[in-house]
C-alpha cells in the first residue's frame, strides 16, 4: 500500500463516485478503478460496492476511509509545517551563551531578530564559554557563543565581536597615570579574576605563565559588574574586555591598555558536519550581519 492508493481511494469515497473522482484527480476511470482494485486485493477485502455508477463503501471501506482521512490530513500538515519552516514562519533554536556576552551584546540584537521572525523560538542557556564549547561539541546546543580561538577542525566559526582586553585599576593604584602596562609588570598584583568555568580564566592564566609568573588571585567571580566594583573599592586589579570596561564606574576606575595587545574575539560556533536548521542558519546570518557592522 502506498500513499497514492490511499489518496485515490479517499477521493472516490468522498465523491461517492469513481467517475467524479477521476475528473477531480485528472486520471482515467480505468486507471483509477485498477488502483482501487489493487488496494482491495492487497487488503484482502472489498472496499467499494459498485452499482449504478455510485460507489458505496463497505464496512471495511469505511474503516479505510477514516484512516485515509487522518493520514492525508497528517501529510498535508507536515507539508504545511515544512513550508512554514522554509519561509521561517516557525522554528526553534537552542544556543549556549556566556553570561557576560549575553547581557552585553544580545538584548538589542535579539529584540531586532524577534521583530523580524516572531515565531522562531530561541532557547538560551547561560554557561561559561569553556562549557559552551564542550556542550556544542556534545550536541547539547545547536550553536553557541565562544571566545576565540577554538578548534577549527571540530567547529564552524562565525565571528561576531572583535574586542581587546584592558586593565582596570583604582585611581590610587601605582599604574593609574599610565597609558599602557605590560603584562609582565602585573607580577605580584592582587587579581579580581574570573571563575574557572570561563574561557578568560585559562586564556589569561596562560598569558601570565608565558611572562614567567602565576597570577595572584584574590577573588574569583562570574559577574563583571561585581569584579569592577571590587576594583573600585581598591581591593585589587582586574582585566576585562574593553566593551565591558566602558560600562564601569569610570570615576573610581582607570582603564589602561595592555601590552602586548590581548584580543577578546567572539564567534558563533556550530559543530562541523552537523545539520543546522533553517532557523539556525538564519539566526547566524542575522547575528553576523548585525554585530560586525
PLY file of the C-alpha trace (Angstrom):
ply
format ascii 1.0
element vertex 293
property float x
property float y
property float z
element edge 292
property int vertex1
property int vertex2
end_header
0.00 0.00 0.00
1.29 3.43 -0.87
0.11 6.94 -0.15
-1.20 7.49 -3.66
-3.54 4.49 -3.36
-4.98 5.88 -0.14
-5.34 9.33 -1.65
-7.19 8.00 -4.68
-9.45 5.76 -2.60
-10.22 8.67 -0.28
-11.34 10.83 -3.21
-13.59 8.05 -4.58
-15.17 7.60 -1.15
-15.62 11.34 -0.68
-17.17 11.83 -4.14
-19.16 8.60 -3.83
-18.32 8.06 -7.50
-15.36 6.76 -9.48
-16.39 8.99 -12.39
-16.35 12.21 -10.36
-13.17 11.18 -8.55
-11.37 10.51 -11.81
-12.25 14.01 -13.00
-11.04 15.60 -9.78
-7.83 13.58 -9.79
-7.27 14.05 -13.54
-6.87 10.33 -14.09
-8.80 7.96 -16.38
-11.60 5.87 -14.90
-9.97 2.54 -15.88
-6.69 3.57 -14.24
-8.48 4.70 -11.08
-10.57 1.51 -10.93
-7.39 -0.55 -11.31
-5.74 1.39 -8.46
-8.71 0.77 -6.15
-8.87 -2.91 -7.11
-5.17 -3.28 -6.34
-5.74 -1.79 -2.88
-8.65 -4.19 -2.26
-6.53 -7.16 -3.30
-3.71 -6.08 -1.02
-6.08 -5.73 1.95
-7.93 -8.93 1.06
-11.45 -7.49 1.22
-13.76 -5.30 -0.89
-13.88 -1.62 -0.05
-16.44 -0.32 -2.54
-19.80 -1.67 -3.74
-20.12 -0.67 -7.38
-23.67 -0.21 -8.69
-25.38 2.32 -10.98
-22.27 4.45 -11.21
-22.46 5.03 -7.44
-19.59 3.81 -5.28
-20.77 2.94 -1.80
-18.38 1.90 0.95
-18.36 -1.50 2.60
-17.76 -1.69 6.35
-14.08 -2.30 5.62
-14.14 0.60 3.16
-15.49 2.90 5.86
-12.63 1.94 8.18
-10.03 2.54 5.46
-11.71 5.84 4.56
-11.45 7.12 8.16
-7.78 6.13 8.41
-7.06 7.59 4.97
-8.66 10.85 6.03
-6.40 11.10 9.09
-3.27 10.07 7.19
-3.88 12.57 4.39
-4.54 15.30 6.96
-1.27 14.49 8.73
0.72 14.51 5.48
-0.82 17.85 4.48
0.05 19.25 7.91
3.62 18.01 7.52
3.95 19.79 4.18
2.50 22.96 5.68
4.91 22.81 8.62
7.91 22.25 6.35
6.79 25.09 4.12
6.40 27.34 7.17
9.89 26.45 8.33
11.30 27.15 4.89
9.72 30.58 4.97
10.65 30.97 8.66
7.09 31.15 9.91
8.25 28.92 12.75
11.34 27.28 14.14
13.36 26.72 17.31
17.00 27.43 18.20
18.97 26.17 21.19
22.03 28.26 21.97
24.61 28.44 24.75
25.82 31.92 25.73
28.36 33.07 28.36
26.64 35.36 30.91
28.94 38.32 30.21
28.25 38.06 26.48
24.51 37.65 26.88
24.00 40.77 28.94
26.45 42.85 26.94
25.68 42.16 23.29
22.48 40.17 22.87
19.44 42.13 24.17
19.16 44.69 21.36
20.14 42.28 18.58
17.78 39.58 19.87
14.93 42.10 20.02
15.55 43.04 16.37
15.66 39.38 15.35
12.40 38.66 17.18
10.66 41.53 15.40
11.64 40.04 12.04
10.96 36.40 12.96
8.38 36.44 15.79
7.55 32.72 15.55
11.10 31.45 15.92
11.61 30.33 19.50
15.10 30.87 20.93
16.16 28.88 23.99
19.19 30.49 25.63
21.24 28.71 28.30
23.95 30.64 30.12
27.21 28.74 30.61
30.82 29.85 30.88
32.43 30.00 27.42
34.53 26.87 28.00
31.44 24.86 28.88
29.55 26.30 25.89
32.24 24.93 23.56
32.03 21.48 25.18
28.22 21.48 25.05
28.13 22.39 21.35
30.61 19.60 20.61
28.50 17.10 22.56
25.29 18.18 20.83
23.51 19.80 23.77
23.24 23.06 21.79
22.80 23.64 18.08
25.19 26.56 18.41
26.98 28.64 20.99
28.95 31.84 21.53
32.63 31.12 22.18
35.78 33.09 22.89
38.29 32.51 20.10
40.36 30.56 19.40
38.52 27.23 19.25
39.39 24.05 17.36
38.65 24.80 13.70
38.77 21.10 12.84
35.77 20.50 15.10
33.76 23.71 14.73
32.46 26.03 12.04
33.25 29.57 13.18
31.22 32.73 12.51
32.97 35.79 14.05
30.67 38.40 15.60
32.74 40.53 18.01
36.27 41.94 17.80
37.46 43.42 21.09
40.54 43.58 23.30
41.22 43.14 26.99
42.04 46.16 29.16
43.42 46.56 32.65
41.22 48.03 35.40
42.84 49.68 38.42
41.79 52.02 41.22
42.66 55.73 40.74
45.16 55.45 43.62
46.95 52.45 42.09
50.57 52.89 41.01
49.58 52.30 37.36
46.67 54.78 37.39
48.52 57.50 35.47
49.94 55.11 32.87
48.61 54.80 29.32
49.93 51.27 28.86
51.09 48.45 31.12
52.99 45.35 30.06
51.64 42.03 31.27
54.94 41.15 32.96
54.53 44.21 35.21
51.48 42.64 36.82
53.54 40.03 38.68
52.64 40.18 42.38
49.42 42.18 41.90
46.19 41.10 43.62
43.76 39.99 40.90
39.99 40.02 40.84
39.76 37.07 38.44
37.22 35.03 36.53
35.83 31.70 37.66
37.46 28.59 36.19
34.44 27.85 34.00
35.13 30.97 31.96
37.42 30.81 28.93
39.13 34.03 30.06
40.41 32.29 33.18
42.61 29.90 31.23
43.41 32.40 28.46
44.83 34.98 30.86
46.47 32.44 33.16
48.43 31.08 30.17
49.47 34.60 29.16
50.84 35.29 32.65
52.68 31.97 32.76
54.29 32.90 29.43
55.51 36.07 31.16
57.09 33.93 33.87
54.61 34.05 36.76
51.40 32.60 38.14
48.74 35.27 38.80
47.99 36.03 42.44
44.22 35.65 42.57
42.46 37.34 45.48
38.81 36.84 44.42
37.04 34.93 41.64
33.69 35.90 40.17
31.44 35.26 37.18
29.90 38.75 37.26
31.72 41.60 35.52
29.88 44.28 37.50
30.97 42.70 40.79
34.56 42.45 39.52
34.64 46.13 38.57
33.09 47.14 41.91
35.85 45.25 43.72
38.41 47.24 41.72
36.55 50.48 42.50
36.82 49.54 46.20
40.62 49.27 45.74
40.69 45.56 46.59
42.69 44.54 43.53
43.04 44.87 39.78
41.17 43.12 37.00
41.24 42.54 33.26
38.05 42.79 31.23
37.02 43.33 27.59
37.09 46.97 26.51
33.35 46.95 25.74
32.70 45.97 29.37
35.25 48.44 30.73
33.34 51.29 29.12
30.28 50.35 31.18
32.06 50.57 34.52
32.09 53.43 37.02
34.98 55.32 35.48
35.05 57.89 38.31
36.52 55.21 40.55
38.29 53.10 37.95
41.11 53.73 35.49
41.19 51.77 32.23
44.63 51.06 30.80
45.81 49.47 27.56
47.69 46.17 27.92
50.90 45.30 26.10
51.09 43.04 24.22
47.53 43.55 22.98
45.27 40.74 24.21
42.39 40.19 21.78
38.97 39.10 23.01
37.12 37.93 19.93
33.80 36.13 19.94
32.16 33.85 17.40
29.04 31.80 16.95
30.18 28.21 16.63
28.47 25.09 15.32
29.80 21.56 15.15
31.10 20.66 11.70
29.09 18.14 9.66
26.08 18.60 11.96
22.79 19.66 10.35
21.86 23.24 11.23
18.17 24.11 11.00
16.89 26.75 8.61
16.03 28.92 11.62
19.53 28.37 12.98
21.23 29.36 9.73
19.04 32.46 9.51
19.95 33.39 13.09
23.68 33.02 12.36
23.45 35.19 9.24
21.46 37.82 11.11
23.88 37.92 14.07
26.96 38.13 11.86
25.43 40.95 9.79
24.17 42.84 12.86
27.18 42.54 15.14
30.07 43.00 12.73
28.90 46.28 11.19
0 1
1 2
2 3
3 4
4 5
5 6
6 7
7 8
8 9
9 10
10 11
11 12
12 13
13 14
14 15
15 16
16 17
17 18
18 19
19 20
20 21
21 22
22 23
23 24
24 25
25 26
26 27
27 28
28 29
29 30
30 31
31 32
32 33
33 34
34 35
35 36
36 37
37 38
38 39
39 40
40 41
41 42
42 43
43 44
44 45
45 46
46 47
47 48
48 49
49 50
50 51
51 52
52 53
53 54
54 55
55 56
56 57
57 58
58 59
59 60
60 61
61 62
62 63
63 64
64 65
65 66
66 67
67 68
68 69
69 70
70 71
71 72
72 73
73 74
74 75
75 76
76 77
77 78
78 79
79 80
80 81
81 82
82 83
83 84
84 85
85 86
86 87
87 88
88 89
89 90
90 91
91 92
92 93
93 94
94 95
95 96
96 97
97 98
98 99
99 100
100 101
101 102
102 103
103 104
104 105
105 106
106 107
107 108
108 109
109 110
110 111
111 112
112 113
113 114
114 115
115 116
116 117
117 118
118 119
119 120
120 121
121 122
122 123
123 124
124 125
125 126
126 127
127 128
128 129
129 130
130 131
131 132
132 133
133 134
134 135
135 136
136 137
137 138
138 139
139 140
140 141
141 142
142 143
143 144
144 145
145 146
146 147
147 148
148 149
149 150
150 151
151 152
152 153
153 154
154 155
155 156
156 157
157 158
158 159
159 160
160 161
161 162
162 163
163 164
164 165
165 166
166 167
167 168
168 169
169 170
170 171
171 172
172 173
173 174
174 175
175 176
176 177
177 178
178 179
179 180
180 181
181 182
182 183
183 184
184 185
185 186
186 187
187 188
188 189
189 190
190 191
191 192
192 193
193 194
194 195
195 196
196 197
197 198
198 199
199 200
200 201
201 202
202 203
203 204
204 205
205 206
206 207
207 208
208 209
209 210
210 211
211 212
212 213
213 214
214 215
215 216
216 217
217 218
218 219
219 220
220 221
221 222
222 223
223 224
224 225
225 226
226 227
227 228
228 229
229 230
230 231
231 232
232 233
233 234
234 235
235 236
236 237
237 238
238 239
239 240
240 241
241 242
242 243
243 244
244 245
245 246
246 247
247 248
248 249
249 250
250 251
251 252
252 253
253 254
254 255
255 256
256 257
257 258
258 259
259 260
260 261
261 262
262 263
263 264
264 265
265 266
266 267
267 268
268 269
269 270
270 271
271 272
272 273
273 274
274 275
275 276
276 277
277 278
278 279
279 280
280 281
281 282
282 283
283 284
284 285
285 286
286 287
287 288
288 289
289 290
290 291
291 292
